[in-house]
Amino acid sequence: MTKLTHWKKNKMKPLSSFDVTVISVCYKSDNVINNMIASVPVTVPIVLVDNGNTNEFSQLPCDRTISILNLDENIGFGRGCNAGAALAKTDWLLFLNPDAQLQETTLQALLEAAYRYPRAAAFNPKISNSDGSPYFKRRSWLLPRKKYMRSGWPSSDTEVPVLSGAAIFVSKKLFETIGGFDPNIFLYHEDDDLSLRLAGFGPLMFIHDAVVSHASGHSSGRSPEVAYFKAFHMARSRIYTGRKHGRPFPVTSSIIQALGLILSPSVVFSKRRRAKAFGFIKGIRAGSSEVVSIETS
């Protein structure tokens, strides 16, 4: 474990609008976004990225500094975050899912952590599901098993191998230095890829006293069409990021995973399961084609 430099609390300045911008990429998020906004301190500016023009943002509070970036096309989570970050004027960014909520002291705790661990590259708060259970990303397809962590929250501030995209706290300068989220990743593994690139500049930290609740958004629904869409991008991103970060046999392992989906008895009875299997296969074909073009270019 990397040794970290600690900071004395009496040097901490109060939280203000000059410190942090909250950036939230929204896709059909009208039913949750006002709760998220209400949880953010009033001095903190918020950037809402309307991904694909799918939100009305009605009844937003008029006494808040809220910028809305309208995107006519759904450009994906990572590219949406990049677009929102470009509007931020603060030193620090908090990428926050629209179905997440902060506690009163969350941002203060994250800012204190940034001073306490000056060598750290980025931070995750302690994220909980809506029922209070831990929402902790302890592993990634892009990491070897020896780097996996135990399930559940660590008991104190801890260096972690990967960050969850539900709430990432990072300096704007470093985010811009690494080029933000990879624009080639539409959905899935984009936070893993960002984490590994950030880790080249310093430790990734879990901050125990910075608490965020997360509803694990279900706004996109559970239809066969949504299942196909998600499975396609899951397979495509798995192959793309696997090749990018040198994971062994990304195409072969994805095909094995696809066989598991196809051979599952539930495929016979569930239209959504069949759509997921077909979407995954289609995503493998797309990802494999991209690998060939990369290798031959």
Contacts in CASP RR format, 6 or more apart in sequence:
PFRMAT RR
TARGET T0000
AUTHOR 0000-0000-0000
METHOD contacts of the structure
MODEL  1
MTKLTHWKKNKMKPLSSFDVTVISVCYKSDNVINNMIASVPVTVPIVLVD
NGNTNEFSQLPCDRTISILNLDENIGFGRGCNAGAALAKTDWLLFLNPDA
QLQETTLQALLEAAYRYPRAAAFNPKISNSDGSPYFKRRSWLLPRKKYMR
SGWPSSDTEVPVLSGAAIFVSKKLFETIGGFDPNIFLYHEDDDLSLRLAG
FGPLMFIHDAVVSHASGHSSGRSPEVAYFKAFHMARSRIYTGRKHGRPFP
VTSSIIQALGLILSPSVVFSKRRRAKAFGFIKGIRAGSSEVVSIETS
1 159 0 8 1.000
2 119 0 8 1.000
2 159 0 8 1.000
2 202 0 8 1.000
2 203 0 8 1.000
4 117 0 8 1.000
4 119 0 8 1.000
4 120 0 8 1.000
4 159 0 8 1.000
4 203 0 8 1.000
4 205 0 8 1.000
5 117 0 8 1.000
5 118 0 8 1.000
5 119 0 8 1.000
6 116 0 8 1.000
6 117 0 8 1.000
7 112 0 8 1.000
7 115 0 8 1.000
7 116 0 8 1.000
7 117 0 8 1.000
7 118 0 8 1.000
9 112 0 8 1.000
9 116 0 8 1.000
11 115 0 8 1.000
12 111 0 8 1.000
12 112 0 8 1.000
12 115 0 8 1.000
15 41 0 8 1.000
15 43 0 8 1.000
15 44 0 8 1.000
15 107 0 8 1.000
15 108 0 8 1.000
15 111 0 8 1.000
16 43 0 8 1.000
17 43 0 8 1.000
17 44 0 8 1.000
17 45 0 8 1.000
17 65 0 8 1.000
17 90 0 8 1.000
18 90 0 8 1.000
18 91 0 8 1.000
19 44 0 8 1.000
19 90 0 8 1.000
19 91 0 8 1.000
19 92 0 8 1.000
19 107 0 8 1.000
19 111 0 8 1.000
20 44 0 8 1.000
20 90 0 8 1.000
20 91 0 8 1.000
20 92 0 8 1.000
20 93 0 8 1.000
20 94 0 8 1.000
20 107 0 8 1.000
20 110 0 8 1.000
20 111 0 8 1.000
20 169 0 8 1.000
21 44 0 8 1.000
21 45 0 8 1.000
21 46 0 8 1.000
21 47 0 8 1.000
21 87 0 8 1.000
21 88 0 8 1.000
21 89 0 8 1.000
21 90 0 8 1.000
21 92 0 8 1.000
21 93 0 8 1.000
21 94 0 8 1.000
21 172 0 8 1.000
22 40 0 8 1.000
22 44 0 8 1.000
22 45 0 8 1.000
22 46 0 8 1.000
22 47 0 8 1.000
22 94 0 8 1.000
22 96 0 8 1.000
23 46 0 8 1.000
23 47 0 8 1.000
23 49 0 8 1.000
23 81 0 8 1.000
23 84 0 8 1.000
23 85 0 8 1.000
23 88 0 8 1.000
23 93 0 8 1.000
23 94 0 8 1.000
23 95 0 8 1.000
23 96 0 8 1.000
24 33 0 8 1.000
24 36 0 8 1.000
24 46 0 8 1.000
24 47 0 8 1.000
24 48 0 8 1.000
24 49 0 8 1.000
24 95 0 8 1.000
24 96 0 8 1.000
24 97 0 8 1.000
24 98 0 8 1.000
25 49 0 8 1.000
25 51 0 8 1.000
25 76 0 8 1.000
25 77 0 8 1.000
25 78 0 8 1.000
25 80 0 8 1.000
25 81 0 8 1.000
25 84 0 8 1.000
25 95 0 8 1.000
25 98 0 8 1.000
26 33 0 8 1.000
26 48 0 8 1.000
26 49 0 8 1.000
26 50 0 8 1.000
26 51 0 8 1.000
26 54 0 8 1.000
26 55 0 8 1.000
26 57 0 8 1.000
26 98 0 8 1.000
27 51 0 8 1.000
27 52 0 8 1.000
27 54 0 8 1.000
27 55 0 8 1.000
27 74 0 8 1.000
27 219 0 8 1.000
27 220 0 8 1.000
28 54 0 8 1.000
28 55 0 8 1.000
28 219 0 8 1.000
28 220 0 8 1.000
29 54 0 8 1.000
29 55 0 8 1.000
29 98 0 8 1.000
29 99 0 8 1.000
29 219 0 8 1.000
30 55 0 8 1.000
30 56 0 8 1.000
30 57 0 8 1.000
30 58 0 8 1.000
31 219 0 8 1.000
32 98 0 8 1.000
32 99 0 8 1.000
32 215 0 8 1.000
32 217 0 8 1.000
32 219 0 8 1.000
33 48 0 8 1.000
33 55 0 8 1.000
33 57 0 8 1.000
33 98 0 8 1.000
34 59 0 8 1.000
34 60 0 8 1.000
34 61 0 8 1.000
35 101 0 8 1.000
36 96 0 8 1.000
36 97 0 8 1.000
36 98 0 8 1.000
36 99 0 8 1.000
36 100 0 8 1.000
36 101 0 8 1.000
37 46 0 8 1.000
37 60 0 8 1.000
37 61 0 8 1.000
37 64 0 8 1.000
37 66 0 8 1.000
38 61 0 8 1.000
38 101 0 8 1.000
39 101 0 8 1.000
39 102 0 8 1.000
39 103 0 8 1.000
40 46 0 8 1.000
40 102 0 8 1.000
40 107 0 8 1.000
41 104 0 8 1.000
41 107 0 8 1.000
42 63 0 8 1.000
42 64 0 8 1.000
44 65 0 8 1.000
44 107 0 8 1.000
45 65 0 8 1.000
45 66 0 8 1.000
45 67 0 8 1.000
45 88 0 8 1.000
45 89 0 8 1.000
45 90 0 8 1.000
46 64 0 8 1.000
46 65 0 8 1.000
46 66 0 8 1.000
46 67 0 8 1.000
47 66 0 8 1.000
47 67 0 8 1.000
47 68 0 8 1.000
47 69 0 8 1.000
47 84 0 8 1.000
47 85 0 8 1.000
47 87 0 8 1.000
47 88 0 8 1.000
48 55 0 8 1.000
48 57 0 8 1.000
48 66 0 8 1.000
48 67 0 8 1.000
48 68 0 8 1.000
48 69 0 8 1.000
48 98 0 8 1.000
49 69 0 8 1.000
49 71 0 8 1.000
49 80 0 8 1.000
49 81 0 8 1.000
49 83 0 8 1.000
49 84 0 8 1.000
50 57 0 8 1.000
50 68 0 8 1.000
50 69 0 8 1.000
50 70 0 8 1.000
50 71 0 8 1.000
51 71 0 8 1.000
51 74 0 8 1.000
51 75 0 8 1.000
51 76 0 8 1.000
51 77 0 8 1.000
51 80 0 8 1.000
52 71 0 8 1.000
52 72 0 8 1.000
52 73 0 8 1.000
52 74 0 8 1.000
52 75 0 8 1.000
53 70 0 8 1.000
53 71 0 8 1.000
53 72 0 8 1.000
54 74 0 8 1.000
57 68 0 8 1.000
60 66 0 8 1.000
67 87 0 8 1.000
69 83 0 8 1.000
69 84 0 8 1.000
69 87 0 8 1.000
71 80 0 8 1.000
71 83 0 8 1.000
75 83 0 8 1.000
75 186 0 8 1.000
76 186 0 8 1.000
76 187 0 8 1.000
77 181 0 8 1.000
77 186 0 8 1.000
77 187 0 8 1.000
77 190 0 8 1.000
78 181 0 8 1.000
78 182 0 8 1.000
78 183 0 8 1.000
78 185 0 8 1.000
78 190 0 8 1.000
79 181 0 8 1.000
79 183 0 8 1.000
79 186 0 8 1.000
80 181 0 8 1.000
81 95 0 8 1.000
81 180 0 8 1.000
81 181 0 8 1.000
82 179 0 8 1.000
82 180 0 8 1.000
82 181 0 8 1.000
82 183 0 8 1.000
85 93 0 8 1.000
85 95 0 8 1.000
85 172 0 8 1.000
85 175 0 8 1.000
85 176 0 8 1.000
85 180 0 8 1.000
88 172 0 8 1.000
90 172 0 8 1.000
91 171 0 8 1.000
91 172 0 8 1.000
91 173 0 8 1.000
92 110 0 8 1.000
92 111 0 8 1.000
92 114 0 8 1.000
92 169 0 8 1.000
92 170 0 8 1.000
92 171 0 8 1.000
92 172 0 8 1.000
93 168 0 8 1.000
93 169 0 8 1.000
93 170 0 8 1.000
93 171 0 8 1.000
93 172 0 8 1.000
93 175 0 8 1.000
94 107 0 8 1.000
94 110 0 8 1.000
94 167 0 8 1.000
94 168 0 8 1.000
94 169 0 8 1.000
95 165 0 8 1.000
95 167 0 8 1.000
95 168 0 8 1.000
95 170 0 8 1.000
96 102 0 8 1.000
96 166 0 8 1.000
96 167 0 8 1.000
96 212 0 8 1.000
97 165 0 8 1.000
97 166 0 8 1.000
97 167 0 8 1.000
97 214 0 8 1.000
97 217 0 8 1.000
99 214 0 8 1.000
99 215 0 8 1.000
99 216 0 8 1.000
99 217 0 8 1.000
99 219 0 8 1.000
100 127 0 8 1.000
100 166 0 8 1.000
100 167 0 8 1.000
100 212 0 8 1.000
100 213 0 8 1.000
100 214 0 8 1.000
100 215 0 8 1.000
101 212 0 8 1.000
101 213 0 8 1.000
102 211 0 8 1.000
102 212 0 8 1.000
103 211 0 8 1.000
103 212 0 8 1.000
103 213 0 8 1.000
105 209 0 8 1.000
105 210 0 8 1.000
105 211 0 8 1.000
106 125 0 8 1.000
106 210 0 8 1.000
106 211 0 8 1.000
106 212 0 8 1.000
107 210 0 8 1.000
109 125 0 8 1.000
109 207 0 8 1.000
109 209 0 8 1.000
109 210 0 8 1.000
109 211 0 8 1.000
110 123 0 8 1.000
110 125 0 8 1.000
110 169 0 8 1.000
110 207 0 8 1.000
110 210 0 8 1.000
113 120 0 8 1.000
113 123 0 8 1.000
113 157 0 8 1.000
113 169 0 8 1.000
113 205 0 8 1.000
113 207 0 8 1.000
113 210 0 8 1.000
114 120 0 8 1.000
114 123 0 8 1.000
114 169 0 8 1.000
114 171 0 8 1.000
116 157 0 8 1.000
117 157 0 8 1.000
117 203 0 8 1.000
117 205 0 8 1.000
119 202 0 8 1.000
119 203 0 8 1.000
120 202 0 8 1.000
120 203 0 8 1.000
120 204 0 8 1.000
120 205 0 8 1.000
121 170 0 8 1.000
121 174 0 8 1.000
121 198 0 8 1.000
121 199 0 8 1.000
121 200 0 8 1.000
121 201 0 8 1.000
121 202 0 8 1.000
121 203 0 8 1.000
121 204 0 8 1.000
122 163 0 8 1.000
122 168 0 8 1.000
122 169 0 8 1.000
122 170 0 8 1.000
122 174 0 8 1.000
122 195 0 8 1.000
122 198 0 8 1.000
122 204 0 8 1.000
122 205 0 8 1.000
123 163 0 8 1.000
123 168 0 8 1.000
123 169 0 8 1.000
123 170 0 8 1.000
123 204 0 8 1.000
123 205 0 8 1.000
123 206 0 8 1.000
123 207 0 8 1.000
123 210 0 8 1.000
124 137 0 8 1.000
124 160 0 8 1.000
124 163 0 8 1.000
124 164 0 8 1.000
124 167 0 8 1.000
124 168 0 8 1.000
124 169 0 8 1.000
124 204 0 8 1.000
124 205 0 8 1.000
124 206 0 8 1.000
124 207 0 8 1.000
125 167 0 8 1.000
125 169 0 8 1.000
125 207 0 8 1.000
125 210 0 8 1.000
125 211 0 8 1.000
125 212 0 8 1.000
126 136 0 8 1.000
126 153 0 8 1.000
126 206 0 8 1.000
126 207 0 8 1.000
126 208 0 8 1.000
126 209 0 8 1.000
126 210 0 8 1.000
126 211 0 8 1.000
126 212 0 8 1.000
127 134 0 8 1.000
127 135 0 8 1.000
127 136 0 8 1.000
127 164 0 8 1.000
127 166 0 8 1.000
127 167 0 8 1.000
127 212 0 8 1.000
127 213 0 8 1.000
127 214 0 8 1.000
128 134 0 8 1.000
128 135 0 8 1.000
128 211 0 8 1.000
128 212 0 8 1.000
128 213 0 8 1.000
128 214 0 8 1.000
129 135 0 8 1.000
129 213 0 8 1.000
129 214 0 8 1.000
129 215 0 8 1.000
129 216 0 8 1.000
130 213 0 8 1.000
130 214 0 8 1.000
130 215 0 8 1.000
130 216 0 8 1.000
132 213 0 8 1.000
134 151 0 8 1.000
134 152 0 8 1.000
134 153 0 8 1.000
135 164 0 8 1.000
135 166 0 8 1.000
135 214 0 8 1.000
135 216 0 8 1.000
136 149 0 8 1.000
136 151 0 8 1.000
136 152 0 8 1.000
136 153 0 8 1.000
136 154 0 8 1.000
136 164 0 8 1.000
136 206 0 8 1.000
137 160 0 8 1.000
137 162 0 8 1.000
137 163 0 8 1.000
137 164 0 8 1.000
137 165 0 8 1.000
137 191 0 8 1.000
138 148 0 8 1.000
138 149 0 8 1.000
138 150 0 8 1.000
138 151 0 8 1.000
138 152 0 8 1.000
138 160 0 8 1.000
139 145 0 8 1.000
139 147 0 8 1.000
139 148 0 8 1.000
139 149 0 8 1.000
139 161 0 8 1.000
139 162 0 8 1.000
140 161 0 8 1.000
140 162 0 8 1.000
140 189 0 8 1.000
140 192 0 8 1.000
140 195 0 8 1.000
141 189 0 8 1.000
141 192 0 8 1.000
141 238 0 8 1.000
141 241 0 8 1.000
141 242 0 8 1.000
141 247 0 8 1.000
142 162 0 8 1.000
142 189 0 8 1.000
142 192 0 8 1.000
142 193 0 8 1.000
142 196 0 8 1.000
142 241 0 8 1.000
142 242 0 8 1.000
142 245 0 8 1.000
142 247 0 8 1.000
143 161 0 8 1.000
143 162 0 8 1.000
143 192 0 8 1.000
143 196 0 8 1.000
147 161 0 8 1.000
148 161 0 8 1.000
149 160 0 8 1.000
149 161 0 8 1.000
153 206 0 8 1.000
153 208 0 8 1.000
154 160 0 8 1.000
154 206 0 8 1.000
154 208 0 8 1.000
155 208 0 8 1.000
156 208 0 8 1.000
157 205 0 8 1.000
157 206 0 8 1.000
157 207 0 8 1.000
157 208 0 8 1.000
158 205 0 8 1.000
158 206 0 8 1.000
158 208 0 8 1.000
159 203 0 8 1.000
159 204 0 8 1.000
159 205 0 8 1.000
159 206 0 8 1.000
160 204 0 8 1.000
160 205 0 8 1.000
160 206 0 8 1.000
161 195 0 8 1.000
161 199 0 8 1.000
161 204 0 8 1.000
162 191 0 8 1.000
162 192 0 8 1.000
162 195 0 8 1.000
162 196 0 8 1.000
162 204 0 8 1.000
163 191 0 8 1.000
163 194 0 8 1.000
163 195 0 8 1.000
163 198 0 8 1.000
163 204 0 8 1.000
164 191 0 8 1.000
165 190 0 8 1.000
165 191 0 8 1.000
165 194 0 8 1.000
166 212 0 8 1.000
166 214 0 8 1.000
167 212 0 8 1.000
167 214 0 8 1.000
168 191 0 8 1.000
168 194 0 8 1.000
169 210 0 8 1.000
170 198 0 8 1.000
174 198 0 8 1.000
174 201 0 8 1.000
177 201 0 8 1.000
178 194 0 8 1.000
178 197 0 8 1.000
178 198 0 8 1.000
178 201 0 8 1.000
180 194 0 8 1.000
181 190 0 8 1.000
181 193 0 8 1.000
181 194 0 8 1.000
182 190 0 8 1.000
182 193 0 8 1.000
182 194 0 8 1.000
182 244 0 8 1.000
184 240 0 8 1.000
185 193 0 8 1.000
185 237 0 8 1.000
185 240 0 8 1.000
185 241 0 8 1.000
186 233 0 8 1.000
186 236 0 8 1.000
186 237 0 8 1.000
187 230 0 8 1.000
187 233 0 8 1.000
187 234 0 8 1.000
187 237 0 8 1.000
188 230 0 8 1.000
188 233 0 8 1.000
188 234 0 8 1.000
188 237 0 8 1.000
188 238 0 8 1.000
189 237 0 8 1.000
189 238 0 8 1.000
189 240 0 8 1.000
189 241 0 8 1.000
190 237 0 8 1.000
192 241 0 8 1.000
193 241 0 8 1.000
193 244 0 8 1.000
193 245 0 8 1.000
195 204 0 8 1.000
196 245 0 8 1.000
198 204 0 8 1.000
220 226 0 8 1.000
220 230 0 8 1.000
222 272 0 8 1.000
223 272 0 8 1.000
224 271 0 8 1.000
224 272 0 8 1.000
224 274 0 8 1.000
224 275 0 8 1.000
225 275 0 8 1.000
227 272 0 8 1.000
227 273 0 8 1.000
227 275 0 8 1.000
227 276 0 8 1.000
227 279 0 8 1.000
228 275 0 8 1.000
228 276 0 8 1.000
228 278 0 8 1.000
228 279 0 8 1.000
228 282 0 8 1.000
229 279 0 8 1.000
230 276 0 8 1.000
231 261 0 8 1.000
231 275 0 8 1.000
231 276 0 8 1.000
231 277 0 8 1.000
231 278 0 8 1.000
231 279 0 8 1.000
231 280 0 8 1.000
231 283 0 8 1.000
232 279 0 8 1.000
232 280 0 8 1.000
232 282 0 8 1.000
232 283 0 8 1.000
232 286 0 8 1.000
233 283 0 8 1.000
234 280 0 8 1.000
234 283 0 8 1.000
235 254 0 8 1.000
235 257 0 8 1.000
235 258 0 8 1.000
235 279 0 8 1.000
235 280 0 8 1.000
235 281 0 8 1.000
235 282 0 8 1.000
235 283 0 8 1.000
235 284 0 8 1.000
235 286 0 8 1.000
235 287 0 8 1.000
236 283 0 8 1.000
236 284 0 8 1.000
236 286 0 8 1.000
236 287 0 8 1.000
236 290 0 8 1.000
238 250 0 8 1.000
238 254 0 8 1.000
239 250 0 8 1.000
239 251 0 8 1.000
239 254 0 8 1.000
239 283 0 8 1.000
239 284 0 8 1.000
239 287 0 8 1.000
239 288 0 8 1.000
239 290 0 8 1.000
239 291 0 8 1.000
240 287 0 8 1.000
240 290 0 8 1.000
240 291 0 8 1.000
241 247 0 8 1.000
242 250 0 8 1.000
243 250 0 8 1.000
243 291 0 8 1.000
243 294 0 8 1.000
250 291 0 8 1.000
251 284 0 8 1.000
251 287 0 8 1.000
251 288 0 8 1.000
251 291 0 8 1.000
254 280 0 8 1.000
254 284 0 8 1.000
255 284 0 8 1.000
257 280 0 8 1.000
258 277 0 8 1.000
258 280 0 8 1.000
258 281 0 8 1.000
258 284 0 8 1.000
261 267 0 8 1.000
261 273 0 8 1.000
261 276 0 8 1.000
261 277 0 8 1.000
261 280 0 8 1.000
262 277 0 8 1.000
262 281 0 8 1.000
264 273 0 8 1.000
264 277 0 8 1.000
266 273 0 8 1.000
267 273 0 8 1.000
267 274 0 8 1.000
267 277 0 8 1.000
END
